């Protein structure tokens, strides 16, 4: 489990869900569905990294991360996943 999976906040999930109804747009074929779910997971991680970027040092301490660990997570490339 990666750091981003453990810190995905409810606010980011709600914001993502409010902007896009993923159930309505799900493809029917299995390969397309797998591609779609991969894309949705990538979008969720991207959004949570943006939220992580804006946390204060006290908030990072509450979730057990240092500023440098948060910076490392936020700076992961597009292809990291």
N, C-alpha and C positions, 0 to 999 in steps of 0.2 A: 504494500500500500504506500502510495507516495504522500508527501506532505500535503499536497493540494487536496487529496481525497479526504484528509482528516480535518481540514479547516474550512470546507465549503459551507459558508454561512447560509442560514435560512433566508435572509434578506435577498441575497444574490439569487437563490433558487426561485423565490417568489417573483423577483424582477424579471428573470429569464422567462418564467412561465407566463407572466402577464403580457410580455411582449410577443410571445409566439406560442400558439397552441400546437404542440408537436404531434398530438394524437390525430388531429384532423388531416395532417399532411403526410402521414406515414405511408410509404410505398407498399405495394402488395407482394412483390417478388422478394425472395429471400436475399439475393445479393444486394438488391437496392435497399432493402431494410437494414442489412448490416452496414452498408455505407451510410445510410441515414442516421443510425444510432451512433456510429463513430463520429459523425459530424456534430450531433447534438452533445455528445460527451465532450468533444473538443471545445464547443462553445461554452459549456458550463465551466470547464477548467479555465478558459480564458477570462470569463467574467469573475470567477473567484480570485484569480490572480490580480485582477484590477482592484478588487475589494481589499485584498491583502496588502497591496501597495499603499493604500490609504490608512491603514491601521496605525494607531499611536504605539509608542514603545510599551506603555502599560497594557494595552490590548494584546500586543504580541506576547508579552510576558504571561498573560492570562491563558493563552493557548499553547504556551511552552516553546515559543520560537524567539530567536534573537533577531535583531535588525538585519544582520548579515545573512542569516538563513532565509529570511523573507525576501531580501534583495536577490538572492540566488534563485529562489522559486519564481519570482516575478520576471527575471531576465531569461528564463528558459525560452528556447526558440519555438517558432511556429510548429516545427516538426517533432518537438519533444513529446507532445501529447498530454 
